[in-house]
């Protein structure tokens, strides 16, 4: 908010204008305006990411495996809960525990 106020005050103090039909602006005001534009773009990107995360959080997700095979690989169904999705196989590479 203070950067926006500084830009507003710079414009009000006539740190930019036209001379002979050509626009001019103080270097400091140009830098502040560019920084303000970058910050605004970052805020928009962050808002989009928050919206995407909220959308993903609303989707159902199974928190337990579907099952396992004799090699101890676990099977997970990742999807929308309506039968559409992908089967994920979690491969277990550790050896079987030794028998006592």
C-alpha beads as a LAMMPS data file, in Angstrom:
LAMMPS data file: protein, C-alpha beads

100 atoms
99 bonds

1 atom types
1 bond types

-500.0 500.0 xlo xhi
-500.0 500.0 ylo yhi
-500.0 500.0 zlo zhi

Masses

1 110.0

Atoms # bond

1 1 1 0.000 0.000 0.000
2 1 1 2.849 2.402 0.747
3 1 1 4.396 1.814 -2.694
4 1 1 1.073 2.626 -4.312
5 1 1 0.889 5.788 -2.222
6 1 1 4.441 6.755 -3.270
7 1 1 3.563 6.303 -6.952
8 1 1 0.382 8.334 -6.481
9 1 1 2.337 11.115 -4.787
10 1 1 4.993 11.040 -7.526
11 1 1 2.355 11.440 -10.213
12 1 1 0.699 14.241 -8.214
13 1 1 4.091 15.964 -7.867
14 1 1 4.374 15.991 -11.662
15 1 1 7.250 13.536 -11.874
16 1 1 5.929 12.652 -15.315
17 1 1 4.477 14.580 -18.180
18 1 1 4.822 15.518 -21.844
19 1 1 7.335 17.817 -23.403
20 1 1 7.122 18.630 -27.096
21 1 1 4.586 15.822 -27.530
22 1 1 6.960 13.241 -26.031
23 1 1 6.273 11.587 -22.677
24 1 1 8.873 11.807 -19.920
25 1 1 9.093 10.395 -16.386
26 1 1 11.584 10.503 -13.534
27 1 1 13.680 7.350 -13.310
28 1 1 12.603 6.708 -9.719
29 1 1 8.920 6.872 -10.642
30 1 1 9.490 4.516 -13.576
31 1 1 11.241 2.017 -11.271
32 1 1 8.483 2.272 -8.648
33 1 1 5.771 1.718 -11.270
34 1 1 7.608 -1.321 -12.679
35 1 1 8.001 -2.771 -9.184
36 1 1 4.334 -2.164 -8.461
37 1 1 3.378 -3.978 -11.690
38 1 1 5.593 -6.972 -10.766
39 1 1 4.116 -7.130 -7.272
40 1 1 0.605 -6.997 -8.685
41 1 1 1.398 -9.848 -11.089
42 1 1 2.812 -11.927 -8.208
43 1 1 -0.292 -11.296 -6.118
44 1 1 -2.514 -12.409 -9.004
45 1 1 -0.410 -15.541 -9.487
46 1 1 -0.596 -16.322 -5.752
47 1 1 -4.374 -15.860 -5.825
48 1 1 -4.641 -18.257 -8.777
49 1 1 -2.517 -20.831 -6.949
50 1 1 -4.677 -20.508 -3.819
51 1 1 -7.795 -21.023 -5.938
52 1 1 -6.276 -24.116 -7.571
53 1 1 -5.278 -25.547 -4.174
54 1 1 -8.783 -24.927 -2.827
55 1 1 -10.235 -26.685 -5.868
56 1 1 -7.908 -29.653 -5.369
57 1 1 -8.662 -29.795 -1.651
58 1 1 -12.354 -30.157 -2.455
59 1 1 -11.738 -33.323 -4.500
60 1 1 -12.120 -36.645 -2.712
61 1 1 -8.941 -38.624 -2.195
62 1 1 -8.634 -42.122 -0.885
63 1 1 -6.341 -42.213 2.136
64 1 1 -5.798 -45.965 2.220
65 1 1 -4.411 -48.435 -0.275
66 1 1 -6.721 -50.603 -2.381
67 1 1 -4.607 -53.613 -1.574
68 1 1 -1.217 -55.254 -1.945
69 1 1 0.250 -58.141 -3.888
70 1 1 2.605 -60.915 -2.770
71 1 1 5.661 -58.706 -3.466
72 1 1 4.168 -56.198 -0.976
73 1 1 3.536 -53.575 -3.688
74 1 1 0.575 -51.392 -2.725
75 1 1 -2.113 -50.255 -5.158
76 1 1 -3.816 -46.867 -4.967
77 1 1 -6.623 -45.422 -7.090
78 1 1 -6.122 -41.693 -7.540
79 1 1 -9.037 -39.936 -9.127
80 1 1 -12.298 -38.134 -8.604
81 1 1 -14.161 -40.902 -6.779
82 1 1 -16.462 -41.566 -9.764
83 1 1 -14.433 -44.390 -11.298
84 1 1 -12.262 -42.083 -13.355
85 1 1 -8.666 -41.861 -12.327
86 1 1 -5.327 -43.587 -12.383
87 1 1 -4.011 -46.659 -10.701
88 1 1 -0.786 -45.944 -8.846
89 1 1 1.491 -48.820 -7.863
90 1 1 3.785 -48.171 -4.920
91 1 1 6.676 -50.569 -5.431
92 1 1 8.327 -51.867 -2.297
93 1 1 12.007 -52.502 -2.959
94 1 1 13.014 -53.535 0.555
95 1 1 13.560 -57.248 1.042
96 1 1 11.180 -59.356 3.084
97 1 1 12.036 -59.440 6.776
98 1 1 14.090 -62.467 7.749
99 1 1 12.220 -65.333 9.421
100 1 1 13.087 -65.833 13.104

Bonds

1 1 1 2
2 1 2 3
3 1 3 4
4 1 4 5
5 1 5 6
6 1 6 7
7 1 7 8
8 1 8 9
9 1 9 10
10 1 10 11
11 1 11 12
12 1 12 13
13 1 13 14
14 1 14 15
15 1 15 16
16 1 16 17
17 1 17 18
18 1 18 19
19 1 19 20
20 1 20 21
21 1 21 22
22 1 22 23
23 1 23 24
24 1 24 25
25 1 25 26
26 1 26 27
27 1 27 28
28 1 28 29
29 1 29 30
30 1 30 31
31 1 31 32
32 1 32 33
33 1 33 34
34 1 34 35
35 1 35 36
36 1 36 37
37 1 37 38
38 1 38 39
39 1 39 40
40 1 40 41
41 1 41 42
42 1 42 43
43 1 43 44
44 1 44 45
45 1 45 46
46 1 46 47
47 1 47 48
48 1 48 49
49 1 49 50
50 1 50 51
51 1 51 52
52 1 52 53
53 1 53 54
54 1 54 55
55 1 55 56
56 1 56 57
57 1 57 58
58 1 58 59
59 1 59 60
60 1 60 61
61 1 61 62
62 1 62 63
63 1 63 64
64 1 64 65
65 1 65 66
66 1 66 67
67 1 67 68
68 1 68 69
69 1 69 70
70 1 70 71
71 1 71 72
72 1 72 73
73 1 73 74
74 1 74 75
75 1 75 76
76 1 76 77
77 1 77 78
78 1 78 79
79 1 79 80
80 1 80 81
81 1 81 82
82 1 82 83
83 1 83 84
84 1 84 85
85 1 85 86
86 1 86 87
87 1 87 88
88 1 88 89
89 1 89 90
90 1 90 91
91 1 91 92
92 1 92 93
93 1 93 94
94 1 94 95
95 1 95 96
96 1 96 97
97 1 97 98
98 1 98 99
99 1 99 100
